[in-house]
Amino acid sequence: MYIRSHPLLFALLAATRRRAVSRVGGVLLVHGAEPYRQALTRVPLDRAAVGTTGGAVRELSAGGLFDQEGAGHRTTRRVVADGLGADGVERLRPVWREVLGRRLAPLAEGRDVDLVPLARELVGATVRALLGATGGPEAIAGAAAQAAAAAVRDHLPGPRLPGAARAAAAATARLEALLARPDGRPESALGAVLAVAAVNTTVAALPRAAAWCADAGLWGEAADERLRAVLVGELLRVTAPSPLLPRVAAADADLGGCPVRKGDRLILVARHAARAHVQPPDARRPAPPAVAQLVFGAGSHACPGARLARAQLDDALAALAPHRPTVVRARVDRGAALPGWRLLTVRATADRATLGDR
């Protein structure tokens, strides 16, 4: 999937992954777990540099979280944590469970289900409830996906498409309109940032995790409440919804013995740092938590939505497992901001009554 979605970039990453850190001109490719962690926790970073996540955020909106530093960053993280902490996730849980129940009901009737629009509605409904927005779930998800896709050229090497900035601005304006509150007040820039992050990572990760379960025969582990939580962490580790974190060094430093110069571009390869390319998901022999967690960042740069992502995938696997679905049709989304499926159709291979007796 990675090669088909971004062939040149991921071919380069595959060719250099044997070294923990590789330099290609002014770009450092960071594959090793420890250099990856150090890049996020010890190297001063330019939070708003062009070609980074923070730079894209600042271009798309008035900024928030990903492009902040110091006290402002800490304050924003506390605000986000209030909504995405344990209590916040439990308040939101009925929202996505309703979507799962309704969208997956056709499986019990022998009909196929496309998990991509399911993921879009699930995360769109979650964002809508979290922010108190007025737009429809699928419209919110669609606008957030378009905003991210229009801005992705700032993240990856290569020429920028003509009109990319205008397309990104238009998509962001549509998203902000959909996120308006019932009293007509606009949502903050932080709300738009959270919507873009949540939508794109969920739509990338959830269908891929389900496909992995189908391909590797992991539905037994998904059905086992004792193993499912571990399996969720393993699946998020290997799918690595955000496989690359583009950053720019704000000062000279050192990564794994490789000198870093101020202004160097860092491509932090999350899926390699988490050993997704060499260690398949295994709920009985999982990767160490410190390694698995790297797909969500590290230190003050850790993703505040990790708890939400785990809860949503846990519930999705629990809802899918009784059907033991198999993939009957799949198509890569070449235009998405993150590697994922444009279409992933599944079909049940077991009936609920039979599995209930086991």
N, C-alpha and C positions, 0 to 999 in steps of 0.2 A: 504493500500500500504506500509506504513512504516513497519508494522509488517512482511509483506511478504518479504520485501527486506532485512531487518536486524532484524530478530525476537528477538534475545536475548537482544540486546541493547535497542530497542524501547519498549520492554516489561518492562525492568527495568525503563526506563524513565516514562512510563505510571504509574507504581506503585509508583513512588516518586513525581509525579508532584503536589500533594496537598501542598507540602512544598516549599516555595520560594527558599530555599537552603538546599540541603541534602549532607551529607558527607558519602562516601562509601570508607573506607580506606584512601588512599591518593588522592582520586578523589572527587571533589565537583560538584554536579549536580545543575546547576543554572537555575531555572524555572521562577522565579518572574521577572516582568518587571523592577523594580527599581534595584535589585541586578544585573541583566543582564547589565543594562546601566552602573552601577558603575564598573562592572568588566572590561568594555571596556574603561572607561574614568578616573577611579581613581586608579585601581590596577596596579602596575608595572608588565609588562608582558615580558616574555622571548620570543622575536620575532622569534627566530630560533630554539627553543627547538624541539627535536624529538617528533613526535606525534601531532604537531600543523600544522596549515596551512602554516605558515612561514617555518617550518622545512621541510615540503614536497616540498615547492617551492625551497628551497636551495638544496634539494637532486635532484630535477628534472632539475635544471638549475643553472646558476650563481647567481640567486637570483633577487629579485626586488619587491618593494612595500610591499608585505605581510611579508617579513622577515627583513625589514629595520626599523631604529629608527631615531629619531632626525631630523637633517637638511636633511640627505639623503632621509628620508621618505617624508618630506615636499616637497622637490624638485621633487621627482618622482610623487607625487600626482598632482603637478602643471602641469607637462608634460602630465599626463593622462587626466587631466581636459581640457586641450586645445583640445584634440581629442574627448572627450566625453561630452563636454559642449553643450549648446543650438545650437551653430552654427555647431559644429561637427556632432551632431545628425541629423540636417536638411540636411547636405551634404550627409549623409549616407542613409537617408530615401528612396530615389528612388531605392537603391540597394535591400532592403528587400521587398519593395512594388512590385517590378517586380517578385520576387519569389512567393509572396502570390498570385498575379494575375494568374500566370501560373500554380502553383501547385493546386489552388483551383478551377480552371476552370471546371474540371470534375464534380464537384458537381452540376453545372447547367445542366449537361447532364444526371443526375441520376446515376452517377457512384460514387463509394466509394473513399475516400481519406484517406491515412494513414498520420496522422499529425506528426509522429515522424521523418520520413525522410524530411518532409517539414521543421520542426524546425532545423534539421541539416543543410540543404542547406541554409536556411535563415541566421543562425548565421555564418556559414562558409563563405558565400558571404560577410557578414558584416565585419568579421575579415579580410578577404582578401582585401577589399577596405580600411579599416582603416589603415592597415599596409603596403599597397602597395605590397602584397605578390604575388608570381607567381603560387602557388599551386591551385588546384581546390577546390571549396568550400566544397564539400562533403568529399574530401580527408583530408582537414584541420580539419574539424569537427570530422572525424573518428579518426585521430591521436591524437587530443586533448582529446577526450573521452577515448582513450586507455591509454594515459599518466596519466590521473587522476585516472582511475580505477586501474591501476597498483600500484599507490602510496597510495590508500585509506587505506590500512592496517596500515599505520602509524598514521591515524587519529582515528581509532576505537579500542576499547579494543579487545584483543584476539591475538592468535599467528599469526605471519607473514608467508605468504605462501612462500615456497621455490622458489627462483629465482625471487622474487618480485622486488628487486633492479635492476636486469638485465633487466627485462621486462619494468620497468619504464624508465630506461636509453635508451633502444632501441626505445620506443615509443616517447620519447622526441626528440631523434635524427631525427626520421622521421618527427616530427612536425617542428623542426627547419629547415629541408631541404625544406619543403613545404612553409615555411614563408620567404624564401630567396627572395630578391628584384630582379627586372628585370636586374639590373647591376651585379647580382651575389653576392652582399654583403649580409652577413647573417643578419637576424633580431636580434635585441638585446634580451637579456634574458627577459627583460620586455615584449617584444612582445609575447614571448611564454607563459608567465604567464597570460597575458591578454587573449590570445586565449583559454587557458585551462579554465579560470574562466568564460568567456563569453559563450563558447560552453556548458559546463556542466550545468550551471544555466539555460540557455535558453531551452535546450533540456529537462530539468527536468520540467520547469515551464509552457511553452507554451501549450503543449498537456494537462497537468493536468488542467490548467485554462479553456481550451475549454471543457474538460470533465465535469468540475464542472458546467459550464453554461448549458450544455446539461442535466445533472442530476437534477439540481435545477430549471430549467426553467428560466434562466436569460437572454435569448436572447433578450427579449424586452428591458431590461436595456442596453444591449450591442449595440442595434440599436439606442438608444437615445443618441445623441451627448452631451446632458446636463448631463447625468448620467454616460456615459461610462468612463470618466476619473476617477470618484470616484470608479466605479466598478473595474477598473484596479488596483487601490491601494488596494482594498479589496481582490481581487483574489491573488495578490502577497503576501498579509499578510497571507492568509490561506494556500496557497500552500507552502510558505516559501521555495523557491528553495534550499537554504542552511540551512536545519533545525537545524544543530548543528555547533557550532563554537568551536573547540578544542583549548585551550590555556594552558599556564603554567605560574604560578605566579613567578615573579622574586624577590619578597620581601614579607615579612609578611604584612597582611592587614586584613580587616574585610568585610564580605558580609552579609548583612541582619542579623547581630548578630552572624554569624558563623565565627570563626577565620580561616584565610587563612595563611598557612605557605609557606615560600619560597620553590619552587619545587612542590607544589601541582598542580595537573592537574585539570583544570576547563573545564567542558563540559557545554557550554552556549547553552541552548535549545531555539533557536530563535522562533520556532513555539509556544511554551508555553508562552514565554515572550510577544508575540504579540497576545495572547489569541486565536490562531487559533483553538485550541482544544475545545473551549467552545462558541465561537462567530462566526457563519457562516457569509459569505460575504453578506453585505447589502448596496447597493448603496444609499439608502434613509436614513439609520441610520448607517453610518460607524463608525468604531473605531476612537478614537482621533488620529490625525496625529502623535503625539509623540509615540503612541503605534504601529501604523502601520509601521512606519519607522524603527522599531527595526529589522525587517527582513533584512535590509540593514546595520546593525551595528549601531554605535553611535560615535559621536565625530570624532577624527582623524582616527578612525577605521571604519568609514562609507564607504560603497562601492561607488567608483567613477562612477560605471556603472549604477547606479539607474535610471538616466534619460533615458539612452538608453533602459533599460529593460522595463520601462513604455511605451516608445514610440513604441517599437516593439509589445508589447502585445496590446496596443490600436489599432494599425493598423490591427493586426491579428483578433481581435474581430470585428472590423468594417467590415472586409472582410468576416468573417464567419456568422455574424448576419443575413444577408438577406436569408440565406439558412436554418436557424434554425436547424442545424445538430444534429443528435442523434448518440450516440456511438453504433456501431454494433459489434465491436470486440476489446478486450483489453488484453494485456499481460504485466505483470510487468517485468522490466529489473533487474534481480537479480545481474548482474555483474557490474552495473553502479556505478560511484562514488557517485552520489546523487540519492535519491529515485525518480523513474520515470517509464515511460512506455517504453517497448521495441517495442510495437506495439499499436497504438490507431487509429482504423479505424472508420470514421464517414460517415454518409449518410444524404443528404439533406431531410428535411421534408416539405419544402415549396418552391414554385417556385418564382423566382425573380419578375415576372410580377404581381403576386397576391399581394405580399408584397409592391410593388411600389404604389399600389392604396390605401394603408391604411394610 
